[in-house]
């Protein structure tokens, strides 16, 4: 938290015109099926965003725009997002670096008994109807082109990203009777979408398409050596957002938002023999209201 406060202080001291500070509160409703049974998390949250991405240090060149940082927290929910303007070759076109980290603690009730095999080799028997906690962590580093123009089309950013996701996950592996494992999914992908933040109604969308290496306690099971092709997944990540920036007074705005996210993760092999699992689905929705002070 101290590092975040220092980061925000640096942005405040270095950005002025073209920046805004936003405090917000909302409701997060999320669920996933990495355990076959549905795990869910419903929690209110609060957050703070300081955005200097529209501030011009200079027309073009290295670090020509301002930084941005966003921190959100609720019961069982944390998220951080930071943006850095790497290089601009015109006033509106630039190359950006973005980092995101999120952690959620979801709860599920198992419909059947299961054996959990951790990556350290320990096994745990779990009875049917037991309540279990399923932590989902994700870190993503992106590099993308972004066009910061008011007159934008359906797409105004495009790039590549690296992601790592950690969560308990269900799978059927040859050579073990365990059905739940320490899951890890990591790899690279492409992103594209539309960022828009203007007065009145704005619509944004984001799509990520990636190929990831799947790891089900591989340190113990060794399934990646047995079948690397069956230990690979495709992931499609879709995000949609609507907001309305309502004018309150000079430099002050009230901004209600609705966000939807759908992520599906499926094996690349149609008829797996040694590593088999269902398609993993993640869904969440967020409704929030923010108060913005623009500079």
Buried (B, 14 or more C-beta within 10 A) or exposed (E): EEEEEEBBEEBBEEBEEBBBBBEBBBEBEBBBBBBBBBBBBBBEBEBBBBBBBBBBBEEEEEEBBBBBBBBBBBEBBBBBBBBBBBBBEEBBBBBBBBBBBBBBBBBBBBEEEBBBBBBEEEEEEBEEEEEBEBEBBBBBBBBBBBBBEEEBEEEBBEBBBBBBBBBBBBBBBBEBEBBBBBBBBBBEBBBBBBBBBEEEEBEBBBBBEBEBBBBBBBEBBEBBEBBEEBBBBBBBBBBBBBBBBEEEEEEEBEBBBBBBBBBBBBBBBEEBEBBBBBEBBBBBBBEBEBBBEBE
